[in-house]
Amino acid sequence: MRPLNFAILKHFTTVKEACADDVIAALQGEYGNFKGLKKPAVIEAIMTGEANGLLEETRYELDSKGELKVYYHANKEGAATINMYIK
């Protein structure tokens, strides 16, 4: 099993785009008991990936509860870098 932050980044290489809720849902089966699979920690991991140039914001919307959902994707170079370091 790879570290959770690696799994979060790797997830973005397998989807067109995702928000923190999407990532949590996708990783729930394998990482469901990890404290780091909470929304604030997942958002922090995503934003770290963005700050390092691996992820880019694609869009945002308000969900049914009025909470902001920000979507990201791994651009071509970011996906190549993620795939190079995380097999």
DOKEMAR-73335 format. One record per atom (N, C-alpha, C, O): x, y, z. Coordinates in steps of 0.02 Angstrom, whole numbers, padded with zeros to 5 digits, always signed. Example, Ala and Ser with C-alpha at 12.3 -4.5 7.8 and 13.67 -1.06 7.14 Angstrom:
<lumses>
+00660-00284+00390/+00615-00225+00390/+00660-00165+00390/+00712-00166+00423/+00642-00112+00354/+00684-00053+00357/+00645+00002+00394/+00670+00057+00402/
</lumses>
This chain:
<lumses>
+00043-00059+00000/+00000+00000+00000/+00045+00062+00000/+00092+00067+00040/+00030+00108-00045/+00070+00170-00048/+00044+00221+00003/-00013+00216+00026/+00087+00269+00021/+00064+00321+00068/+00002+00358+00040/-00006+00364-00020/-00040+00381+00085/-00103+00413+00066/-00092+00472+00019/-00128+00479-00031/-00044+00515+00034/-00033+00573-00010/-00013+00551-00080/-00032+00583-00128/+00026+00498-00086/+00043+00471-00151/-00020+00446-00187/-00029+00458-00247/-00063+00411-00150/-00125+00384-00179/-00170+00441-00203/-00203+00436-00255/-00172+00496-00166/-00212+00553-00186/-00187+00581-00252/-00226+00592-00298/-00121+00592-00257/-00093+00618-00320/-00103+00568-00377/-00122+00588-00432/-00091+00505-00364/-00098+00454-00416/-00170+00451-00442/-00181+00437-00501/-00218+00463-00398/-00289+00462-00419/-00301+00512-00476/-00340+00498-00521/-00268+00569-00473/-00279+00620-00524/-00251+00600-00592/-00267+00632-00642/-00210+00549-00594/-00185+00525-00659/-00234+00475-00691/-00224+00453-00747/-00286+00457-00654/-00333+00406-00679/-00402+00435-00695/-00445+00399-00721/-00412+00499-00681/-00477+00531-00693/-00467+00596-00731/-00413+00626-00731/-00521+00618-00764/-00518+00682-00800/-00510+00740-00752/-00470+00785-00763/-00549+00739-00698/-00545+00790-00645/-00578+00762-00583/-00616+00714-00586/-00563+00792-00525/-00593+00769-00463/-00589+00825-00411/-00546+00869-00415/-00635+00822-00363/-00633+00867-00306/-00615+00824-00244/-00609+00763-00250/-00608+00856-00188/-00589+00820-00127/-00639+00764-00111/-00619+00709-00091/-00704+00778-00119/-00755+00727-00105/-00748+00667-00151/-00757+00610-00129/-00731+00679-00214/-00721+00625-00262/-00662+00581-00241/-00665+00520-00244/-00608+00614-00220/-00547+00578-00199/-00563+00535-00138/-00543+00477-00135/-00597+00564-00090/-00615+00526-00029/-00657+00465-00047/-00645+00411-00022/-00706+00474-00091/-00749+00418-00111/-00709+00364-00146/-00719+00305-00135/-00663+00385-00189/-00623+00336-00227/-00575+00297-00183/-00562+00239-00196/-00548+00329-00132/-00498+00296-00090/-00526+00266-00026/-00489+00236+00013/-00591+00274-00015/-00623+00251+00047/-00611+00177+00060/-00598+00157+00117/-00615+00136+00009/-00608+00064+00018/-00540+00043+00046/-00536+00001+00090/-00488+00073+00020/-00420+00054+00040/-00394+00095+00100/-00356+00069+00140/-00415+00158+00105/-00387+00203+00155/-00440+00229+00204/-00427+00278+00240/-00497+00198+00207/-00553+00222+00247/-00539+00232+00320/-00570+00274+00352/-00492+00194+00348/-00478+00200+00419/-00420+00248+00434/-00400+00255+00491/-00393+00281+00383/-00338+00330+00392/-00367+00396+00416/-00417+00420+00389/-00335+00426+00467/-00356+00492+00490/-00347+00545+00436/-00384+00594+00434/-00299+00534+00392/-00284+00582+00339/-00335+00583+00283/-00332+00626+00239/-00383+00537+00283/-00434+00535+00231/-00496+00576+00252/-00553+00557+00238/-00483+00630+00285/-00535+00678+00303/-00529+00737+00255/-00474+00752+00231/-00584+00771+00243/-00586+00823+00192/-00531+00876+00201/-00498+00893+00151/-00520+00904+00261/-00468+00956+00266/-00398+00930+00246/-00360+00966+00214/-00382+00869+00266/-00317+00841+00249/-00311+00826+00174/-00257+00835+00145/-00364+00803+00144/-00364+00789+00072/-00357+00855+00033/-00320+00858-00016/-00393+00906+00054/-00387+00972+00021/-00315+00997+00027/-00287+01024-00021/-00285+00988+00085/-00215+01010+00095/-00169+00972+00047/-00124+01002+00018/-00178+00907+00040/-00137+00868-00005/-00146+00890-00078/-00097+00894-00115/-00208+00904-00097/-00222+00927-00165/-00189+00995-00177/-00158+01006-00229/-00195+01040-00129/-00167+01106-00137/-00090+01104-00137/-00059+01145-00170/-00061+01057-00102/+00012+01047-00105/+00031+01025-00175/+00081+01048-00203/-00008+00979-00203/+00005+00957-00272/-00001+01015-00321/+00037+01020-00369/-00050+01058-00309/-00058+01117-00352/+00001+01164-00345/+00028+01190-00394/+00022+01177-00283/+00079+01222-00270/+00143+01196-00302/+00187+01235-00320/+00149+01130-00307/+00208+01100-00337/+00202+01090-00412/+00246+01060-00443/+00148+01115-00442/+00140+01113-00514/+00117+01046-00542/+00120+01035-00602/+00093+01001-00499/+00071+00935-00521/-00003+00935-00539/-00025+00897-00582/-00042+00978-00507/-00114+00983-00518/-00133+01054-00536/-00099+01102-00518/-00189+01060-00572/-00216+01125-00590/-00290+01127-00574/-00326+01077-00582/-00314+01185-00552/-00385+01194-00541/-00420+01197-00608/-00397+01230-00654/-00476+01161-00614/-00513+01161-00677/-00579+01199-00673/-00598+01234-00720/-00613+01193-00616/-00677+01228-00608/-00697+01224-00535/-00665+01191-00494/-00751+01259-00520/-00779+01257-00452/-00854+01265-00457/-00881+01290-00506/-00888+01242-00404/-00961+01247-00400/-00983+01242-00328/-00944+01221-00284/-01044+01260-00315/-01074+01252-00249/-01114+01187-00249/-01152+01174-00295/-01106+01147-00196/-01145+01086-00192/-01214+01102-00162/-01230+01160-00150/-01254+01051-00151/-01323+01060-00127/-01325+01090-00056/-01376+01118-00036/-01270+01085-00019/-01266+01113+00048/-01237+01184+00048/-01230+01215+00100/-01220+01209-00012/-01191+01275-00017/-01116+01277-00005/-01087+01331+00003/-01084+01218-00003/-01012+01215+00007/-00977+01218-00060/-01000+01190-00110/-00921+01253-00061/-00881+01259-00122/-00844+01194-00137/-00810+01167-00093/-00851+01170-00198/-00814+01111-00222/-00768+01134-00277/-00791+01160-00328/-00704+01126-00267/-00654+01146-00316/-00627+01083-00350/-00607+01036-00316/-00628+01082-00415/-00605+01025-00454/-00536+01038-00482/-00519+01094-00500/-00496+00985-00484/-00427+00989-00508/-00415+00932-00558/-00453+00883-00560/-00362+00939-00596/-00339+00885-00639/-00263+00886-00642/-00232+00937-00628/-00234+00830-00660/-00162+00826-00671/-00150+00844-00744/-00172+00808-00789/-00115+00900-00755/-00100+00918-00825/-00050+00867-00853/-00026+00823-00817/-00035+00873-00917/+00008+00823-00950/+00075+00816-00915/+00098+00760-00902/+00107+00872-00900/+00173+00869-00867/+00167+00844-00796/+00209+00805-00773/+00115+00866-00761/+00104+00844-00692/+00092+00769-00689/+00119+00734-00646/+00050+00744-00734/+00036+00672-00735/+00099+00632-00751/+00111+00579-00721/+00140+00658-00796/+00202+00623-00813/+00249+00621-00753/+00281+00570-00740/+00253+00676-00716/+00295+00678-00657/+00269+00631-00603/+00307+00594-00573/+00204+00633-00591/+00174+00588-00541/+00187+00516-00559/+00208+00476-00517/+00176+00498-00622/+00185+00429-00644/+00259+00408-00643/+00274+00349-00635/+00304+00456-00652/+00375+00440-00650/+00397+00421-00579/+00437+00375-00570/+00371+00456-00530/+00392+00445-00460/+00348+00396-00421/+00371+00365-00374/+00285+00390-00441/+00239+00346-00405/+00215+00293-00455/+00174+00307-00498/+00241+00234-00447/+00224+00179-00493/+00160+00146-00474/+00138+00099-00507/
</lumses>
